[in-house]
Structure formats: C-alpha cells, structure tokens
Amino acid sequence: MNNQSKEMAKIAFRALEEKKAEDIRMIDISGISVIADYFIIANGSNPNQLQAMQENVEEQLYKAGFRERQIEGNQRSSWILMDYGDIIVHIFSKEDRLFYDLERIWRDGRDISPEELK
C-alpha cells in the first residue's frame, strides 16, 4: 500500500466522521485484490445524511488534489459507491449495509484502525 492511498483513506475517514457517519470501517484489501488498497465503509441514518457524507468526502479529497474516477448513486440511493482508484468509499443506509454485508465478503482483508493511518 502506498502513502497516497493512506493519505486518501485518512481524508475520507475524517470527512465521514465530520458528517457523523456511523460505524466507519476501513479494510486493507491491497493483499487480496488489485481493485484498490482500501475499502472504507460507513452508514448513515437518512438520505440527507448519506448525501452530506458523500459531498464532504468528495470536497475534502478534491481539496487535497484527488479526483474520483466514478461515483455510483444519487440523492435517492441507499448505497453510494465512490471510486478513487486507490480507495473505494461505500456509503450505505443501515438496512442496505446489513443486507450487502461487504465486511463479510471482504473478511480476508485486514481491518485498519484510524490510529494506524496516523
């Protein structure tokens, strides 16, 4: 994993925290997949919060010079996927997060604590 992806993960994590995201998880998938270094998964309690979380992640990463490759989802979505290449941010409603259970699917990845990114 490179320093750029680590920096991106830090910024995204802080941006989600600022918008009171719930249960933010970071999973290092660099050793098991070529699609990204990190998955960052969080959920919110309503569509407005999900949108605020997305906008803040986008804004903070943009300010740091990082551009998204692709964003899937909109104001009515209960799952927003933000692809930044080295990191992929998943923003869910609580129900969809439980249903899709990405943590189980990617359990071979390594959970990263926020302290490890410092």
Secondary structure, DSSP 8 states (H G I E B T S, - for coil): --HHHHHHHHHHHHHHHHTT-EEEEEEE-TTT-SS-SEEEEEEESSHHHHHHHHHHHHHHHHHTT---SEEE--TT-SEEEEE-SSEEEEEEEHHHHHHH-HHHHTTTSEEE-GGGG-
